[in-house]
Amino acid sequence: MNKHLMAAVAAVGMVAGASAAQASTVTIVFQNPGADTPVAGNFTTGGQCNAINISGADLCTVDDSTGFDYAKSGVNLNVVALNAGGFTSLVQDLAPTNSGLAVLTTGEGSSDDQVQLSSAEELEFDFNVPVFLEAIDFNAGADRDCSNPGSEGPCGTFDLFIDGSLEGSFAAMDDMPFASLSGTVFRIVATGPLDGGFTVGSITVSQVPVPGAGLLLLSGLGGLGLTRRRKA
């Protein structure tokens, strides 16, 4: 192997190593303890959220076209609530511990933490860079996890869309793992039951390494080697 090709291979190895280092796992937490709170968004704290009473620590979007913005470890995330059947607000249920992001639809109820799903409630997670989806921690509302749902019903089922395409239908569960599905926009559409809870306690992703840099470097150095040989 000539010295130019050896240098190219070494450089590609360095770039590949740097890309691997960038693909670290990031968990954005929406529930207490240790919740990550929005860095931007038009929201209120406590009082009422879409005419539904919420706890004093809970956050509610005023204009859900903008939702909540989060930033952590180089990953930026925007979350919005959607429902084709009625006006929604996005709430980050922080009190006392185990709920997270929920969709509150007009007419859903009037008691604290009332997050039973209505037809076609959705949470849309929009990342600024392509990511692998590693896990989602679902909760059942009423500050309980899926294994202990309580009065607001079980976690239920949902459809997962990635970048607009249906990936599949799933039953929600605690710390639910995924097979490193990749994309930028992940949309969770609740499908039932109507008396079920629908909250997300956290989402774990890893960045997709940026491809091509090593190949471009190798191509450039390879071209340099050919030029040198022609001159010789």
N, C-alpha and C positions, 0 to 999 in steps of 0.2 A: 504494500500500500504506500503510495507516494505521500510526501509530507503535506501536500495541499489537501488531499482527501482525508488524511488523518486529522487535520485541523478542522475540516468541515464536520466530520463525525463527532469530534469532541464538542464543537460548538452546538450541534444539534442536541447532544446529550445534555448540555447545560440548559438550553431552552426548554427541553422536555421536562427537566427537573424543576425549572421555574414554574412551568404550567401546572405540574402536579402539585406544587406547593400552594398554588393559588386555589386549587379545588378543595378548599377546606369546608367542613360541615358547619352550617350556621342554623341555630334554632332560635326562632323569634317566638317569644312567650307572650301570650295574651291574658293569662290568668295569674293570680297571686298564689304563692309568694314568688317574687322575682320577675314580675311582669315588665315587659318592654312597653313603653307608652308612646303614642304618636309624636313624631317630631314636627308634623304639620297637619293641617286640616281644620275645618271650621266646626268646632264641637263645644258642647257644654258639659258641665260636671254636676251630677246629681239632679234632683228635681223630677222632671218628667222627660221621657223620650218617646216621641210620637204618641203623646197623650197617655203614656203608660208610666206609672211610678217606678223609679229606679233608686238604688242606694246612693248615698251621698258621694261615694268614691267612683261611681260608674261614669263612663264617658259616652256621650251620644252625639252623633253627627247632626249638624244643623242643615247642611246641604249635602245629601248623599251622592251627588254627582261627583264630589271630590273625595269622599270617604276619609280614611285614615292613612297617613304616610308613616312608614317605619324605616329606620336605617340602622343596620347592625353589621359589623365586620365586613364592610365593603359591599353589602347587599342592600338595595333599596326596594321597598315593597309598598304598593298601594292596594288597599282593600276597600271594596264597596259592597253594599247590600243591594239585592235586586229582588223583585217579585212582579211578574207580569200581571198578577191579580190584584194589586193594591199598592198604595204608597208605603214605602219602607224607610226605616232608620237603622243605622248600624250602631250597636252598643258594644262597648268593651266592658263586660261585667267583671269588676275587680273585687267585689265584696261578697262574702268574706274571703273565699279562696278559689274554688274550683269550677269556674265557668269559662270565661273568655269572650270571644267574639260571637255575637248573636244578631239575628235579624228580627226586628220588631215591626210587624205589619199592622196598619190601621185596623182597629176593631179586634185585635188579638186578645186583649184582656186589660185589666187595670191594676193588677197587683205586682208588687216588687219581684223582679227577675222572672216575669212571665214570658218565657221564650219558647212556648210551644210553636211548632212550625205551622205555617199556613201553606196552602198549595203553591208549589213551585218557588219557595223561598230559596235564594241563592247567596252564596258568598263567592266573590271573585278576587283572586290573588294575582296581582299583576307585578312581575319582577322587572327590574331595569336591565337584567342580563339573563341569558338562558341558564337554567338551573336543572339539576336532577332533583326530583321530588323523592325524599327519603322516607318521611313519616308525617302523619297528622295525628295529633292527640284530640280525639272527640270527647265532648262531655254532654251530659243530658240536661243541662240547665239546673236550676235550684241549687247551684254550687255543689253538684255531685258528678262523679264520673260515670262512664257507661256501665260499669259492673254493679253500680249501686244507684239506679236512676231516681228513685223517690217519686214525689208527687207529680212531677212534670213529664213523666213517661220515659220510655226507652230512647236510646240514641237514634234508632231507626235506620233507614236506607237512603242512599243518594246515588246520583249519576255524577261521574267525573268527566269533565270536558277539558282537553288540553289544546290550547291555541285554536279553539273553535270546533275541534273534532271530539266525538264521544269516545272516551277510552274504555268505559265499562260501568257496570252497576255494582255497588258494594253495600255491605252492612257495616255501619260505623262501629268503631271499637276504640278502646283506650290504646294510645301509642301505636296506632295502626301503621305497619310498615308497607312500603311500596317498593317495586322492583326498579328503583332508580329511573322512573319515567321522566323524560326531559321535555322542557318547553319554557315558555315565558309567562303565559296566562293560564292559570288553573281555576276552573269554575266548578264549584260544588253545588249541585241542585238537589235539595231535599225532596224525596219522593214518598215518604211515609214513615210511620203512621201519623195521622193528623193530631194525635194527642202526644206525640213524641217531642223530646227536646232536640235542640239543634244549635250546638255551640262548638267552637273550635278553641281548644286550650293552647295549642302551639302548632307550628309548622316547621319542619326540618328539611333543609335543602343543602345541596352542595353545588358550587359553581361549575359550569361546563368549561373545561380548559379551552383556551383560545387556540384553534388549530391553525396550521399553515405557517407559523413563524419559522419553525425549524426547517420545513421544506423549502421555504423561500431562501433561507440562509444557505442551505445546502446547494440549491440551484445556483445561487450567486457565486458561491465559492467554487462550485464545479465549473461554471463558466469561466471564472478567473483562471482555473487550471488549464482549460482548453486553450485559452488565449496565450498563456505562457508557452504551451507546447507548440502552438502555431508559430510563435516568434522564434522558438528554438529551431 
